Amino acid sequence: MAASVVVVGAGLGGLRAAESLRAAGFEGVITVVGDEPSMPYNRPPLSKEALSAGVHAAELEFRRKPSVADVNWQLGSPVVSSHLAARTLTLADGTQLAFDGLVIASGIRPRRLPIPGPEAGRHVLRTAHDAMSVRDYLAPGRSAVIMGAGFIGCEVAATARGLGSEVHVVAIDEQPMIRPLGAELGLGMRARHLKHGVDFHLGRTVQEFLGGDQVTSVLLDDGTELPASVVVEAVGSVCNVEWLEGNGLDLTDGVLVDQGMVVDFEVPIVAVGDVARHPNSLFGNIPRRIEHWNIPTETGRRAGASLAALLRGEQPDQGPFSAMPAFWSDQYHHKIQSFGMPGIATSSQLVEGSADEACIFEYSDDTGLVGVVGVDRTAELAPYRKQLLER
C-alpha cells in the first residue's frame, strides 16, 4: 500500500512542501488540509492592492506545478486535534485522517486582545474575506482606527488614506515599525505617514470599545475618544499549534525543527513557514520563527525533500540551512525592501540619504552586518544581499 502524507495548512508553505515531496520522488498519496475554502493564495496584497481594489482569493491563487495535480485538497475544515504517535488527525467536521508522514504548515493567525466592548466592527486582516469585510468600511467620511503600528498596520493605514478615510493608528510602541526598522527609520516612516494625514497615538493602548451593537468609537488609556467606523487589529500573531498539544512537542514559539525542518519525534514529521522555529546558518543557527514572504518557499522545499527521505528510510540532508530572509512593504508611493534580519541587530546606521527621504540603513550586531533596509533604493540593495550570503 502506498505511503500517505498529510499537509496541515493550505498556504504557500504547504503547497511548496507538496511540490518538493513530488520533486524528491515521493509517489504516494498527498492530502492538503486547509481551514479556508480557497486554494493557496498570495497574502501580502491583502493589506495593499486587494484591500484597495477588492480582489477575491481566486485572483490571488498561486500557480501550482503539474506535479501536484493529483493532490487531494480537503478545504474548509481545520485540524483540531492529533495523536501523532498513532499517526491520526481529527478535523473540526469530525473527519479522521491517517498518515505515514506529516507536514505542519498551519501558520499563524492575528492576535486578538481581550478588550471590553462590542465585537461587531472589530476586524483582523489575514484572509481574503477579512480584506473584503474591511474594504466595505473604507471611504471618504469614514474613520478607521488601526491598532498596531507594524507593517500590516501601516500598510492598512496607507491604503485607507488612499481611499479617503480618516485614519488613527494606536500603538504602544515609540515609533511605527520600530522592531524591524529601529527608532530612526521608524521616525522617518512616521513622517511620511503624517504627510498623508495619518494621526498617530503612540505609547497608548485601547482601554475600551464604545457603542451599542457595533463599535462607534474607541477609548484610549489617556481618556482620548476616537471615532471608529471600523477597527483593524494588527497587534501581532499567534501560532496555530493548539491541534498539536498533548504530543510532547516543543511548542514554545511555533514548532521547533532542525536544519532539515524535521521535528524531533518518532514519526516522520516536518514543519514549514511561519509556524516553524528553525535554525539559520547565516545568523548563528539560533532557532527562530521568521514571518517573511520567502520563508514558506525556502522551508517548504527543504522540508519536502527531508520528509521524502525519511519515508524511504534514509537520513535527510543535514547540511546547513541558509535561506536569506527578505521582505518588502509598499506604503503610498514608497517601497521598503530588506534583506537579512534587521530585527536582531544591536545597532543601525544610516549610510545613504536621509531617514525621511530615499535611504539605506545597515543593521549590525557583534558578528557584523545582519541586515539592510532600503526605502526607495531597491536597485542598490543587491550587493548587500551578496554580502549577507557570505556570512
Stockholm file with secondary structure:
# STOCKHOLM 1.0

chainA/1-391         MAASVVVVGAGLGGLRAAESLRAAGFEGVITVVGDEPSMPYNRPPLSKEALSAGVHAAELEFRRKPSVADVNWQLGSPVVSSHLAARTLTLADGTQLAFDGLVIASGIRPRRLPIPGPEAGRHVLRTAHDAMSVRDYLAPGRSAVIMGAGFIGCEVAATARGLGSEVHVVAIDEQPMIRPLGAELGLGMRARHLKHGVDFHLGRTVQEFLGGDQVTSVLLDDGTELPASVVVEAVGSVCNVEWLEGNGLDLTDGVLVDQGMVVDFEVPIVAVGDVARHPNSLFGNIPRRIEHWNIPTETGRRAGASLAALLRGEQPDQGPFSAMPAFWSDQYHHKIQSFGMPGIATSSQLVEGSADEACIFEYSDDTGLVGVVGVDRTAELAPYRKQLLER
#=GR chainA/1-391 SS CCCEEEEECCSHHHHHHHHHHHHTTCCSEEEEEESSSSCSBCCGGGGTHHHHHTCCGGGGBCCCCGGGTTCEEEESCCEEEEETTTTEEEETTSCEEECSEEEECCCEEECCCCCCSCCBTEECCSSHHHHHHHHTTCSTTCEEEEECCSHHHHHHHHHHHHTTCEEEEEESSSSTTHHHHHHHHHHHHHHHHHHTTCEEEETCCEEEEESSSBCCEEEETTSCEEECSEEEECSCEEECCGGGTTSCCCCTTSEECCTTSBCSSSSCEEECGGGEEBCCGGGTTCCBCCCCTTHHHHHHHHHHHHHHHHHTTCCCCCSCCCCCCEEEEEETTEEEEEEECGGGCSEEEEEEECTTSSEEEEEEETTEEEEEEEESCGGGGHHHHHHHHTC
#=GC SS_cons         CCCEEEEECCSHHHHHHHHHHHHTTCCSEEEEEESSSSCSBCCGGGGTHHHHHTCCGGGGBCCCCGGGTTCEEEESCCEEEEETTTTEEEETTSCEEECSEEEECCCEEECCCCCCSCCBTEECCSSHHHHHHHHTTCSTTCEEEEECCSHHHHHHHHHHHHTTCEEEEEESSSSTTHHHHHHHHHHHHHHHHHHTTCEEEETCCEEEEESSSBCCEEEETTSCEEECSEEEECSCEEECCGGGTTSCCCCTTSEECCTTSBCSSSSCEEECGGGEEBCCGGGTTCCBCCCCTTHHHHHHHHHHHHHHHHHTTCCCCCSCCCCCCEEEEEETTEEEEEEECGGGCSEEEEEEECTTSSEEEEEEETTEEEEEEEESCGGGGHHHHHHHHTC
//
